[in-house]
């Protein structure tokens, strides 16, 4: 890891049987409630066991509803504040408002905005994204009291959703690059995240102006035309290139593929999904 990035600040928490991870780097600001749900503490049966939070997984509707109820109680936010997205592996950023909060949280029918990032400066909104190997990127502006959350798999990462989120915060809330705090949450780690040539070609295009970074985010695979991609460092380098200070970047370093007993992993064949969440606390 590059010098200056924060590490080892994420810790497991639990309440009423529900387990989640949170980053003390963000929580110590006192400004946000933040976390990343684990797979334990729900009622879903295999292959969704047990705290599956996604309606699109094929799980029973009432099981997902109950799991969502359990999560918000354990983590001290409300279903009415839940702001979700229809994630499409792109870089579109939604500005979320209270008028849309709660939409689709207990009913999968409403059409949610097609986007992979959302930002807000309103308390009472809990930004939520779904994950099963793709990274969550959390943003906090302690000066202007604004937050953001993004979903970044290889497509979003290499389209630079990290930079898009930074510029959205700057544009909509007047955030200054030097003030922003960013946490890169759990996801597929470089130890297991093997990719093929189309992904490698995209990585070369994305990091054409950062050749030294490209060398660090790719590790050769024994298989020809493939390599292991470090999504954690890729996003950190792109955040730095967008003006975020190195010591304002936190990396969880927790691999969902390795932590398969406590976190869902698509690459391990799990059908369930966990969520990332962040909200502004009232002053």
C-alpha positions, -999 to +999 in steps of 0.1 A: +000+000+000+011+035-007+024+056+021-001+078+039-033+058+034-050+048+066-055+011+073-068-012+101-095+013+111-125-010+103-139-032+131-167-057+136-198-046+156-228-065+167-262-059+182-292-082+186-275-109+166-268-087+136-231-082+127-217-053+107-184-035+100-177+002+106-148+025+100-137+044+131-119+069+108-153+082+097-172+075+129-148+095+150-159+126+132-191+124+151-209+135+120-220+102+104-236+068+111-219+043+088-214+006+082-213-025+060-236-053+069-224-089+074-242-121+064-251-132+100-282-124+120-310-128+094-337-154+086-330-163+050-324-199+043-296-214+021-283-203-003-292-169+010-282-175+046-288-155+065-289-116+064-296-113+027-308-078+020-315-080-018-348-085-034-332-093-068-314-123-054-343-147-057-348-150-020-383-150-004-398-115-002-408-116+034-373-129+044-356-099+028-382-075+044-375-090+079-337-089+073-340-052+065-361-046+096-335-063+117-306-044+102-321-009+108-330-017+144-295-031+151-277-002+134-300+026+147-316+040+116-350+038+101-366+021+071-382+055+062-347+070+058-334+042+035-323+056+001-315+029-025-305+027-061-309+005-091-272-002-096-259-005-132-221-005-129-217+030-142-207+064-129-240+083-127-244+101-093-279+108-078-285+137-054-308+121-028-335+139-009-360+131+018-389+130-007-374+097-021-363+082+012-380+049+020-389+042-016-386+005-023-373-005+011-401-030+018-415-032-017-393-042-047-418-028-072-410+009-072-385+020-099-354+033-082-329+058-099-304+040-122-271+051-107-241+038-087-235+067-065-256+091-044-249+122-023-268+143+001-265+172+026-298+164+043-299+146+077-325+119+080-315+101+048-295+069+049-277+063+016-276+026+008-258+005-018-258-033-023-226-054-026-213-089-029-176-083-040-178-048-055-164-020-032-184+006-013-168+041-014-179+064+015-175+101+014-178+127+041-173+165+041-171+176+077-170+213+068-201+215+047-218+185+064-224+164+033-219+127+025-218+103-004-218+066-011-208+047-043-208+012-056-175+003-074-168-030-091-142-032-118-164-013-143-172+016-120-137+017-107-121+018-141-146+044-153-134+064-122-166+066-102-143+077-073-134+109-092-170+114-103-181+113-067-155+139-057-165+163-084-202+158-075-195+167-039-175+198-051-202+209-075-233+204-054-221+212-019-190+234-024-168+207-009-131+213-010-109+185-021-086+189+009-116+185+033-131+154+020-127+121+039-131+089+020-133+053+031-128+023+008-148-005+023-147-043+021-147-060-013-129-085-035-092-083-026-062-085-048-054-119-034-084-134-053-097-109-079-084-124-111-095-106-143-091-112-181-078-091-210-108-068-216-105-057-179-068-053-182-072-032-213-096-010-195-072-006-166-044+004-190-067+031-205-078+043-170-043+046-157-026+058-189-014+089-171-005+070-139+019+042-151+035+037-117+001+032-101-008+007-129+022-014-119+010-016-083-026-025-090-019-055-112-002-087-102+006-114-127-016-146-129-002-180-138-028-180-166-019-162-199-037-130-205-050-127-169-039-108-138-050-100-103-065-066-099-063-045-067-095-026-066-086-011-032-054+006-044-069+015-078-096+036-061-071+051-037-048+062-065-078+077-085-089+095-053-055+110-049-055+120-086-088+137-079-073+158-051-080+138-020-052+139+006-036+105+012-042+106+049-078+113+043-082+079+025-090+048+046-088+013+031-106-015+049-084-042+034-111-068+041-116-093+013-152-105+008-139-136-010-117-145+020-143-136+046-169-159+030-182-171+064-190-136+075-196-117+042-214-126+010-192-131-020-205-135-056-172-151-067-176-177-040-211-185-054-232-167-027-267-156-037-271-131-009-261-094-008-250-071+020-254-033+021-232-003+027-249+026+045-241+061+057-262+089+071-256+124+085-263+127+122-285+156+134-264+185+148 
